[in-house]
Amino acid sequence: MIRFLEPWWLLTLLPVLAMAGLYVWRQFRKRQYAMRFTNVDLLRTLAPKGLGWRRHVSAGAFLLMLGALAAATARPSVDTEEPLERATVMLAIDVSLSMQAEDVAPSRIEAAQEAAKAFVAELPPSYNLGLVSFAKAANVLVAPTKDRSAVISAIDGLTLAEATATGEAVFTSLDAIRMVPADGADGAPPARIVLLSDGYRTSGRSIEDAATASAQANVPVSTIAFGTDTGVVDIRGSVQRVPVDRLSLQELAENTDGYFYEAASVSELKQVYEDMGSSIGHRTEPREVTRWYAAVGLLLGLAGAAMSLLWTSRLP
């Protein structure tokens, strides 16, 4: 089905229709003028043999050319169904103050940022990728998208805050996954959550509840622990120990069929999505066919000119 992206430009067809009407009117006027002669045999003798129906062909081609070019200005398009991969990965990054500890060089948060960006670079481009940051609460910084630059930019812009709501990070990631459009596909998209943290939840819903919700949604959570048991941070002049809660992160991964890592390499992180599967939806996109209209107009113009030159030795 043809539709026009800028339909107001179809008003350019009005002068073309006016010209076609003028041409038809002129033909009737000629016929009426010829009928004034009562001696038809004498008229045939005096007037050379006409072109007959051929005289209208080149004019018709010329008018059709103008119509095609006028329609082209309205940007004609056809609807096409584009396949759309719905598989989704959510990155959840801990931005609690404990992540500024420097027991992992150059710091826990910087190491997490580098690991996250390496993961983004390796993730297949057809997959959706979203980003959640969490401290006292969890926030979706980037909704699931195929725009990797948006995710990288958000990772670079992470800022630290108080508290750690690990469970909320999982719940927020699940909510973001549910928002991925169905686009005609059945069921929820295959999805994974990758959570980067140094552990010890201090705010929000429990990690156990988050693991249950994730398991029920069939979304594995893979966790990456950053830090050591000797990590310390200076918070408002007070030096505090911030050991890593490996046990909670490991249990979250195991209870959701995910993977638990410490300082995971890029090759290891490929395990997260290698078995994720696929879910293809379809999105209707307009595909512009302006060039085809212009090409048809050009061919009609050339055809009209050729016929006119052949039959009358002049251009229409």
Secondary structure, DSSP 8 states (H G I E B T S, - for coil): -EEESSGGGGGGHHHHHHHHHHHHHHHHHHHHHHTT-S-HHHHHHHS----TTHHHHHHHHHHHHHHHHHHHTT-EEEEEEEEEE--EEEEEEE-BGGGG--SSSS-HHHHHHHHHHHHHHHS-TTSEEEEEEESSSEEEEEEEES-HHHHHHHHHT---BS---HHHHHHHHHHHHHTS--TT--S---EEEEEEE-----SSS-HHHHHHHHHHTT--EEEEE---TT-EEEETTEEEE----HHHHHHHHHHTT--EEES--HHHHTHHHHT----EEEEEEEEE-HHHHHHHHHHHHHHHHHHHHHHHSS--
